[in-house]
Amino acid sequence: MWKGGSRDRVISFQAQSDTSTYLIALNGSCENDTIAFDIQVYDQPEARISHVPDTLYYGDLLNLFFQGRASGQAQIEWYLNRIYFDQGTATRIEFTDFGEHEILQIVDNGLCSDTAYKYIYIDERFEVFFPNAFTPNDDGINDLWKFKGVGMTYFLASIYNRWGEMVYQWDSNNSVHGWDGTNSGQKSPEGTYIVKVEVKNQRGETHYYTNYFSLIR
């Protein structure tokens, strides 16, 4: 007989975070006896990952949080593409590979476990922007012609005048990323110029661009 009078062979417990004492009364033809023992009852663990966007970009950071249920000495482990990388209620991932990735969370209290999955696609962020004019008149405003880009790992830029003569060239290793409107120390005349650019993206692919811009004094 259980404490409370139940004679069932199986007794159910509601999960709680503390230890409780239960009594069993043994009745038979011999002397009665009572056994007291402690039972620790834990919640069923539930794995749940915080919001994960469908897409991020190469090099982005993603903060992840445990939003499930765990009690006692439950362990929370994180896996990226089935490879363990961290544990705890919060973690962070930096994505340095393209394509689809699986984020796996496992919650284990030593008796039961639960898992949660999220999938995310890592895309390339790659754009190049070319200004259409600049004014190298030493007023400190728009004195340097330069282009900008996102996701570039290397570039080589060459500027030509209207007769096809190269007047300036620089690459991503130069400390000055642009043209000041001079050629061999002499000011270049106003007019239309051509820029040809070779750019490598984060995938190692090479892109070629040709654009026109104006030099205005």
Buried (B, 14 or more C-beta within 10 A) or exposed (E): BEEEEEEEEEEEEEEEEEEEEBEEEEEEEEEEEEEEEEEEBBBBBBBBBEEBEEEBBBEBEBEBBBBBBBBEEBBBBBBBEEEEEBEEEEBEBEBEEBEEBEBBBBBBBEEEBBEBEBEBBBBEEBEBEBBEEBBBEEEEEEBEBBBEBEBBBEBBBBBBBEEEEEBBEBEBEEEEBBBBBEBEEEEBEEEEBBBBBBBBBBEEEEBEBEBEBBBEE
